[in-house]
Amino acid sequence: MPERPYIFFELTNSLCAECLRKVEAKVVIQDQRVYLLKQCSEHGAQKVLISTDVEYFKLTRRFLKPSQMPLKFNTPVRYGCLMTAACAPTTNSTVA
């Protein structure tokens, strides 16, 4: 039976880099690096490097804490991310 050139680590959700639609993504380990393998129905396959250190990536997965709900939502979530300067333009100039 043929083998894939990577080790499957986990399944997660991601965004298509082109249209920002939610897509399923495989987290895989290949050549001592960690990648997301995504498939958008409109834009096809995408391979994104997310870590160059496999052991550190695995270590960070051990320290997940439960999610907490904020007392008040101040920033709308659009296109799968908070609309901040790090992700997209915002009209609020006080957000860094």
PyRosetta script that sets phi, psi and omega in degrees:
from pyrosetta import init, pose_from_sequence

init()
pose = pose_from_sequence("MPERPYIFFELTNSLCAECLRKVEAKVVIQDQRVYLLKQCSEHGAQKVLISTDVEYFKLTRRFLKPSQMPLKFNTPVRYGCLMTAACAPTTNSTVA")
pose.set_psi(1, 133.4)
pose.set_omega(1, 179.6)
pose.set_phi(2, -66.0)
pose.set_psi(2, 150.4)
pose.set_omega(2, 179.4)
pose.set_phi(3, -113.9)
pose.set_psi(3, 147.6)
pose.set_omega(3, 176.0)
pose.set_phi(4, -77.4)
pose.set_psi(4, 155.6)
pose.set_omega(4, -177.2)
pose.set_phi(5, -83.7)
pose.set_psi(5, 17.5)
pose.set_omega(5, -179.2)
pose.set_phi(6, -143.6)
pose.set_psi(6, 169.5)
pose.set_omega(6, 174.3)
pose.set_phi(7, -108.3)
pose.set_psi(7, 124.4)
pose.set_omega(7, 177.8)
pose.set_phi(8, -71.6)
pose.set_psi(8, 129.8)
pose.set_omega(8, -178.8)
pose.set_phi(9, -107.1)
pose.set_psi(9, -51.4)
pose.set_omega(9, 178.6)
pose.set_phi(10, -163.2)
pose.set_psi(10, 169.5)
pose.set_omega(10, 176.8)
pose.set_phi(11, -111.2)
pose.set_psi(11, 139.4)
pose.set_omega(11, -179.7)
pose.set_phi(12, -146.6)
pose.set_psi(12, -173.8)
pose.set_omega(12, 174.4)
pose.set_phi(13, -113.4)
pose.set_psi(13, 151.8)
pose.set_omega(13, 179.2)
pose.set_phi(14, -148.9)
pose.set_psi(14, -170.8)
pose.set_omega(14, 177.2)
pose.set_phi(15, -121.4)
pose.set_psi(15, 143.0)
pose.set_omega(15, 171.8)
pose.set_phi(16, -65.1)
pose.set_psi(16, 133.4)
pose.set_omega(16, -178.5)
pose.set_phi(17, -67.4)
pose.set_psi(17, -21.0)
pose.set_omega(17, -178.1)
pose.set_phi(18, -91.1)
pose.set_psi(18, -53.8)
pose.set_omega(18, -172.5)
pose.set_phi(19, -106.2)
pose.set_psi(19, -6.0)
pose.set_omega(19, 178.7)
pose.set_phi(20, 64.6)
pose.set_psi(20, 20.5)
pose.set_omega(20, 174.3)
pose.set_phi(21, -78.0)
pose.set_psi(21, 149.6)
pose.set_omega(21, 177.2)
pose.set_phi(22, -69.8)
pose.set_psi(22, 131.3)
pose.set_omega(22, 177.4)
pose.set_phi(23, -135.6)
pose.set_psi(23, 153.4)
pose.set_omega(23, 173.0)
pose.set_phi(24, -75.2)
pose.set_psi(24, 149.0)
pose.set_omega(24, 180.0)
pose.set_phi(25, -139.6)
pose.set_psi(25, 139.8)
pose.set_omega(25, 173.2)
pose.set_phi(26, -92.9)
pose.set_psi(26, 135.4)
pose.set_omega(26, 170.0)
pose.set_phi(27, -94.6)
pose.set_psi(27, 120.3)
pose.set_omega(27, -176.3)
pose.set_phi(28, -128.9)
pose.set_psi(28, 155.0)
pose.set_omega(28, 176.4)
pose.set_phi(29, -111.5)
pose.set_psi(29, 123.8)
pose.set_omega(29, -178.9)
pose.set_phi(30, -145.3)
pose.set_psi(30, 128.7)
pose.set_omega(30, 177.8)
pose.set_phi(31, 54.3)
pose.set_psi(31, 43.0)
pose.set_omega(31, 178.7)
pose.set_phi(32, 60.0)
pose.set_psi(32, 31.9)
pose.set_omega(32, 174.5)
pose.set_phi(33, -136.2)
pose.set_psi(33, 159.7)
pose.set_omega(33, -179.7)
pose.set_phi(34, -112.2)
pose.set_psi(34, 129.4)
pose.set_omega(34, -177.4)
pose.set_phi(35, -126.2)
pose.set_psi(35, 156.0)
pose.set_omega(35, 165.5)
pose.set_phi(36, -102.1)
pose.set_psi(36, 127.9)
pose.set_omega(36, 173.2)
pose.set_phi(37, -107.1)
pose.set_psi(37, 113.6)
pose.set_omega(37, -175.5)
pose.set_phi(38, -116.8)
pose.set_psi(38, 153.7)
pose.set_omega(38, 178.3)
pose.set_phi(39, -136.3)
pose.set_psi(39, 108.5)
pose.set_omega(39, 176.1)
pose.set_phi(40, -95.4)
pose.set_psi(40, 135.1)
pose.set_omega(40, -179.2)
pose.set_phi(41, -64.3)
pose.set_psi(41, -25.5)
pose.set_omega(41, -178.9)
pose.set_phi(42, -95.3)
pose.set_psi(42, -37.5)
pose.set_omega(42, -172.4)
pose.set_phi(43, -110.7)
pose.set_psi(43, 0.8)
pose.set_omega(43, 173.9)
pose.set_phi(44, 82.9)
pose.set_psi(44, -160.9)
pose.set_omega(44, -174.8)
pose.set_phi(45, -77.5)
pose.set_psi(45, 144.4)
pose.set_omega(45, 176.4)
pose.set_phi(46, -137.1)
pose.set_psi(46, 138.8)
pose.set_omega(46, 177.4)
pose.set_phi(47, -123.4)
pose.set_psi(47, 120.3)
pose.set_omega(47, -174.2)
pose.set_phi(48, -122.5)
pose.set_psi(48, 125.5)
pose.set_omega(48, 176.0)
pose.set_phi(49, -74.0)
pose.set_psi(49, 125.4)
pose.set_omega(49, 178.9)
pose.set_phi(50, -115.8)
pose.set_psi(50, -14.3)
pose.set_omega(50, 176.3)
pose.set_phi(51, -161.5)
pose.set_psi(51, 141.5)
pose.set_omega(51, 174.9)
pose.set_phi(52, -100.3)
pose.set_psi(52, 0.7)
pose.set_omega(52, -179.1)
pose.set_phi(53, -127.1)
pose.set_psi(53, 99.8)
pose.set_omega(53, -174.9)
pose.set_phi(54, -62.7)
pose.set_psi(54, -45.5)
pose.set_omega(54, -177.0)
pose.set_phi(55, -64.0)
pose.set_psi(55, -40.5)
pose.set_omega(55, 177.7)
pose.set_phi(56, -65.4)
pose.set_psi(56, -41.3)
pose.set_omega(56, 178.5)
pose.set_phi(57, -59.2)
pose.set_psi(57, -46.4)
pose.set_omega(57, 178.4)
pose.set_phi(58, -62.1)
pose.set_psi(58, -40.3)
pose.set_omega(58, 179.5)
pose.set_phi(59, -62.6)
pose.set_psi(59, -40.4)
pose.set_omega(59, -179.2)
pose.set_phi(60, -66.3)
pose.set_psi(60, -26.4)
pose.set_omega(60, 179.7)
pose.set_phi(61, -72.5)
pose.set_psi(61, -16.4)
pose.set_omega(61, 179.5)
pose.set_phi(62, -79.1)
pose.set_psi(62, -18.9)
pose.set_omega(62, -171.6)
pose.set_phi(63, -110.4)
pose.set_psi(63, 42.0)
pose.set_omega(63, 176.7)
pose.set_phi(64, -83.0)
pose.set_psi(64, 135.2)
pose.set_omega(64, 177.3)
pose.set_phi(65, -108.3)
pose.set_psi(65, 158.3)
pose.set_omega(65, 178.6)
pose.set_phi(66, -60.7)
pose.set_psi(66, 147.1)
pose.set_omega(66, 177.9)
pose.set_phi(67, -68.7)
pose.set_psi(67, 149.6)
pose.set_omega(67, 176.6)
pose.set_phi(68, -122.2)
pose.set_psi(68, 143.9)
pose.set_omega(68, 177.5)
pose.set_phi(69, -90.5)
pose.set_psi(69, 132.1)
pose.set_omega(69, 176.0)
pose.set_phi(70, -69.2)
pose.set_psi(70, 154.1)
pose.set_omega(70, 177.9)
pose.set_phi(71, -68.4)
pose.set_psi(71, -31.4)
pose.set_omega(71, -179.9)
pose.set_phi(72, -146.1)
pose.set_psi(72, 133.3)
pose.set_omega(72, 176.1)
pose.set_phi(73, -87.1)
pose.set_psi(73, 117.7)
pose.set_omega(73, -178.1)
pose.set_phi(74, -100.4)
pose.set_psi(74, -26.0)
pose.set_omega(74, -174.1)
pose.set_phi(75, -120.9)
pose.set_psi(75, 127.3)
pose.set_omega(75, 180.0)
pose.set_phi(76, -69.7)
pose.set_psi(76, 148.8)
pose.set_omega(76, 174.7)
pose.set_phi(77, -99.3)
pose.set_psi(77, 119.1)
pose.set_omega(77, 179.5)
pose.set_phi(78, -132.9)
pose.set_psi(78, 142.3)
pose.set_omega(78, 177.7)
pose.set_phi(79, 57.9)
pose.set_psi(79, 28.0)
pose.set_omega(79, 175.1)
pose.set_phi(80, 85.4)
pose.set_psi(80, 4.2)
pose.set_omega(80, 179.4)
pose.set_phi(81, -147.2)
pose.set_psi(81, 161.7)
pose.set_omega(81, 175.4)
pose.set_phi(82, -67.9)
pose.set_psi(82, 139.7)
pose.set_omega(82, -178.8)
pose.set_phi(83, -82.5)
pose.set_psi(83, 75.6)
pose.set_omega(83, 178.8)
pose.set_phi(84, -117.1)
pose.set_psi(84, 174.6)
pose.set_omega(84, -179.6)
pose.set_phi(85, -61.8)
pose.set_psi(85, -28.5)
pose.set_omega(85, -179.9)
pose.set_phi(86, -71.5)
pose.set_psi(86, -23.2)
pose.set_omega(86, -174.5)
pose.set_phi(87, -114.1)
pose.set_psi(87, -42.7)
pose.set_omega(87, -176.5)
pose.set_phi(88, -160.6)
pose.set_psi(88, 163.7)
pose.set_omega(88, 178.9)
pose.set_phi(89, -61.2)
pose.set_psi(89, 148.2)
pose.set_omega(89, 178.9)
pose.set_phi(90, -133.2)
pose.set_psi(90, 154.8)
pose.set_omega(90, 178.3)
pose.set_phi(91, -88.1)
pose.set_psi(91, -12.0)
pose.set_omega(91, 180.0)
pose.set_phi(92, -88.3)
pose.set_psi(92, 107.5)
pose.set_omega(92, -175.3)
pose.set_phi(93, -74.7)
pose.set_psi(93, -9.7)
pose.set_omega(93, -179.7)
pose.set_phi(94, -83.7)
pose.set_psi(94, -12.1)
pose.set_omega(94, 179.5)
pose.set_phi(95, -83.8)
pose.set_psi(95, 127.5)
pose.set_omega(95, -178.7)
pose.set_phi(96, -90.9)
pose.dump_pdb("model.pdb")
